[in-house]
Amino acid sequence: MRLKKKLEMFVRMVIPARIYNCSRWNLISKPLNKFDSVARRLLFHFKGRNYISYDYILKLSHILGAMNMISMHLMIQRQRLKLFGHIIRMKDERQVKQSLFGEIDAVRFRG
């Protein structure tokens, strides 16, 4: 399969399935960075060949004119920020916004 077509199919089919509902994931930075290595292995699974970095794949996609491809962890962070923006714009009475920004008024007992 031609490389440009492979990159376009990857961006249109694999990435949306891979990061579906990612805005609700509770991941720290180390597992987020593993998404890039998984994407690299999915795109270029060569046995016995030299290592191809994910940054090189991103540069290659821009050179070939394939779709705008950014790193997976940046896509996940973008989706998280979009969800946070939706929650910020919600009315104050919504439970989602209250649970995110609410304060606990209860008093803890001693002991």
Secondary structure as GFF3:
##gff-version 3
##sequence-region A 1 111
A	DSSP	alpha_helix	3	9	.	.	.	ID=ss1
A	DSSP	pi_helix	10	14	.	.	.	ID=ss2
A	DSSP	alpha_helix	15	18	.	.	.	ID=ss3
A	DSSP	three_ten_helix	22	24	.	.	.	ID=ss4
A	DSSP	alpha_helix	29	43	.	.	.	ID=ss5
A	DSSP	alpha_helix	54	64	.	.	.	ID=ss6
A	DSSP	alpha_helix	72	89	.	.	.	ID=ss7
A	DSSP	alpha_helix	95	101	.	.	.	ID=ss8
###
